[in-house]
Amino acid sequence: QVQLVESGGGLVQAGGSLRLSCAASGRTFSSYGMGWFRQAPGKEREFVAAISWSGGSTYYAGSVKGRFTISRGNAKNTMDLQMNRMKPEDTAVYYCAAGNRGIYYVAEYDYWGQGTQVTVSS
């Protein structure tokens, strides 16, 4: 029905940058916001950033505010996460998600990508 696919993960040095993208297919996603979550080994999945479908409103976890920027991609059905000044604690599997029932919590999203690994070395 709906498919989300992340790309752009990889290995970077602390202080470096990485850009993640998420592409959606199967519907237009009108009225749906999109977000990024991440999960480190042994940890629960946590909120990173979210954006309204129009791109007019953005939300960030305190741990990434000022370093990460979420945006709609060049295509309507895409979303990007620009990660700058990365830290080892940013290491995690990053997931994109879509939903219209909330912003900050995993249970509020309806669709999820498969995840992409991001590793930051020190």
C-alpha positions as CSV (number, residue, x, y, z in Angstrom):
1,Q,0.0,0.0,0.0
2,V,2.6,2.6,1.2
3,Q,6.3,2.2,0.9
4,L,9.0,4.3,2.4
5,V,12.7,3.8,1.5
6,E,15.7,5.5,3.2
7,S,19.0,6.1,1.6
8,G,22.2,7.9,2.3
9,G,23.5,6.2,5.4
10,G,27.1,5.4,5.8
11,L,30.3,5.9,7.8
12,V,31.5,9.4,8.6
13,Q,34.0,11.0,11.0
14,A,33.0,13.1,14.0
15,G,32.4,16.6,12.8
16,G,31.5,15.5,9.4
17,S,28.2,15.6,7.5
18,L,25.8,13.2,6.0
19,R,22.5,13.6,4.1
20,L,19.7,11.1,4.4
21,S,16.8,10.9,2.0
22,C,13.4,9.2,2.2
23,A,11.2,8.4,-0.8
24,A,7.5,7.5,-0.5
25,S,5.4,5.6,-3.0
26,G,1.9,4.2,-3.2
27,R,0.0,7.4,-2.4
28,T,0.2,11.2,-2.6
29,F,0.7,11.6,1.2
30,S,-1.4,14.7,1.4
31,S,-2.1,15.7,5.0
32,Y,0.6,13.4,6.3
33,G,3.6,14.7,8.1
34,M,6.9,12.9,8.0
35,G,9.6,12.3,10.5
36,W,13.0,10.7,11.3
37,F,13.6,8.4,14.2
38,R,16.8,6.5,15.2
39,Q,17.6,3.5,17.2
40,A,21.0,2.7,18.7
41,P,22.0,-0.8,19.9
42,G,20.3,-1.6,23.2
43,K,18.2,1.6,23.0
44,E,14.6,2.4,22.2
45,R,13.7,4.1,19.0
46,E,13.8,7.9,19.5
47,F,12.5,10.9,17.8
48,V,14.9,13.0,15.8
49,A,13.0,15.4,13.6
50,A,9.7,15.9,11.9
51,I,8.2,18.1,9.2
52,S,4.6,19.0,8.0
53,W,3.6,17.9,4.5
54,S,3.8,21.5,3.4
55,G,7.2,22.0,4.9
56,G,6.1,25.0,6.8
57,S,6.6,23.5,10.3
58,T,9.6,21.6,11.6
59,Y,10.4,19.9,14.9
60,Y,13.7,18.7,16.4
61,A,14.9,16.7,19.3
62,G,17.1,18.8,21.6
63,S,20.1,16.6,20.9
64,V,20.1,17.5,17.2
65,K,18.8,21.0,17.2
66,G,21.2,23.4,15.4
67,R,23.0,20.5,13.8
68,F,20.4,18.7,11.7
69,T,18.0,20.1,9.2
70,I,14.8,18.4,8.0
71,S,13.3,19.4,4.7
72,R,11.1,18.3,1.9
73,G,13.0,17.0,-1.1
74,N,13.0,18.1,-4.6
75,A,10.0,15.9,-5.3
76,K,6.8,16.1,-3.3
77,N,7.1,12.5,-2.1
78,T,10.6,12.9,-0.7
79,M,12.2,14.1,2.5
80,D,15.8,14.8,3.5
81,L,17.7,15.0,6.7
82,Q,20.9,17.1,6.5
83,M,23.2,16.1,9.4
84,N,26.1,18.4,10.2
85,R,28.8,18.4,12.9
86,M,28.0,14.8,13.6
87,K,28.9,13.1,16.9
88,P,29.6,9.5,17.8
89,E,26.3,9.5,19.8
90,D,24.5,10.0,16.5
91,T,25.4,6.5,15.5
92,A,22.2,4.5,15.0
93,V,19.8,3.0,12.4
94,Y,17.8,5.9,11.1
95,Y,14.2,5.4,10.0
96,C,11.8,7.6,8.1
97,A,8.1,7.5,9.0
98,A,4.8,9.1,7.9
99,G,1.6,9.8,9.8
100,N,-1.0,12.3,10.7
101,R,-1.8,11.6,14.4
102,G,1.2,13.1,16.1
103,I,4.8,14.3,16.0
104,Y,7.1,13.0,18.6
105,Y,6.2,9.4,19.3
106,V,6.7,6.1,17.5
107,A,3.1,5.0,18.1
108,E,1.7,8.1,16.3
109,Y,3.2,7.1,12.9
110,D,1.6,4.7,10.5
111,Y,4.3,3.9,7.9
112,W,7.9,3.1,8.3
113,G,11.0,2.6,6.1
114,Q,13.4,-0.3,6.6
115,G,16.1,1.9,8.2
116,T,19.6,2.9,7.1
117,Q,22.7,2.6,9.2
118,V,24.6,5.7,10.2
119,T,28.0,5.3,11.9
120,V,30.1,8.2,13.3
121,S,33.6,7.4,14.2
122,S,35.7,9.4,16.7
